[in-house]
Amino acid sequence: MKEAPLSWVRGVVTILVTGPQTEMFINALAGAGIVIWDVKPVQGGLRLKLLLNDFYALRPLLKKTGCRLHITGRKGLPFVTARLLKRKFFAAGLLLFGIGLVLLSSMVWSVDVEGNKRLAAEDVLDAARQEGVFPFQWIWRMDSPDKLSRELTARLPGVSWIGIQRTGTAVKIQIVEAVQPEKRALYSQRHLVSRTDAVVTDIYAEQGRPVVGRNSRVKKGDILISGILGDEENTQKVVAKGEVKGLVWHEYNINVPLKTKVNAYTGERKDHAYLVLGKWAIQLWGYGKSPFKKSSMLIENNPLSWHSIELPIGWMTEKELEFNELTATLTSKAARDKGLETAKNDILARYGSDCVIKSQKILHEKKENGKVYMKVLFEVEERIAEELPIVYNQGE
């Protein structure tokens, strides 16, 4: 016979029937309407399966036929439930785990923003939070995606369309920014003047009247490109534009120590492992005092994730690395080269990476108190123009 429907849910009992009239017992089962299956002859009897509810109706049939039975197997939901009820703490834990799993899958775990270029992602996330979209929010408390899209579009300026897409516990906010005309800088009428004393090496006037030429020596504040065109009777004030380069001299006082301390790692380390639960970290191993005289700490965080969602549980390892403090000694030449290189990098950082160091001259050098002292003059070609607004006199 075929297996009864939903047999696992209803419970299945496997029995071994023995006795002189096992065939009569099978016929009695059929007459009583009891469904059996997997009937197999074994030594001394028959093995078969039937539903748990039908098992309790076998006693009168056994008396009638003079057979005996022995239970050899039980499976199905009723037996699993009975075993769990015997283990109350395990059953309670399993129930709590199921409830926790349902609750965790009913919360928003991550909110991502895509498509934004001019608009800061923090501003989008802040507006979404005000509309009830943020991590650890209940999904059922969120409004429909269409309503959220309309509300966020109204809150965020410069946005033409916003799409809200929820996949499981992750929410994705897609931004389409409105096309805006390019904003041009507003310039006031001005001169271009020298910001320092220099010798002009190159001048290009895009707009305005050049006042100096190449190889001209200028002082700080001298006009390089004038924003006034015309003569005394007919004048026009414009925004002076252009580029002026000149030779400028910079004097540096440099001192470099001949001995410096460096950290050399030995390769020895001690690990401290932690289980991270939200904001708390529980140390699992790596207890005890540090075995190293000098060490530094390197921290590695490994949070668990599900798909693209980062869970508030993970693993943290603190790697304590041993090092020895060594003293490195420089020669006078190496200290001099190091000082000059540091000064050159400072010039490039201060006056632009396009400036060119034409020459350098060490004016004074001495070695004293474990350091090399130098006074160096650098000749640098750099941009020397800066803006000076044109001031109107009364009556103009």
Salt bridges, closest charged atoms under 4 A:
ASP38 OD2 - LYS49 NZ 3.53
GLU114 OE2 - LYS172 NZ 3.76
GLU131 OE2 - ARG155 NE 2.53
GLU177 OE1 - ARG118 NH1 3.90
ASP202 OD1 - ARG214 NH2 3.24
GLU243 OE1 - ARG383 NH1 2.44
ASP271 OD1 - ARG269 NE 3.15
GLU300 OE2 - LYS319 NZ 2.91
GLU320 OE1 - HIS272 NE2 3.25
GLU325 OE1 - LYS261 NZ 4.00
GLU325 OE1 - LYS294 NZ 3.26
ASP337 OD2 - LYS333 NZ 3.07
ASP346 OD2 - ARG350 NE 2.73
ASP354 OD2 - ARG383 NE 2.78
GLU365 OE2 - ARG336 NE 3.06
GLU368 OE1 - LYS366 NZ 3.77
GLU381 OE1 - LYS358 NZ 3.74
GLU382 OE2 - ARG195 NH2 2.43
GLU382 OE1 - HIS250 NE2 2.94
GLU387 OE2 - ARG190 NH1 2.75
GLU396 OE1 - LYS237 NZ 3.40
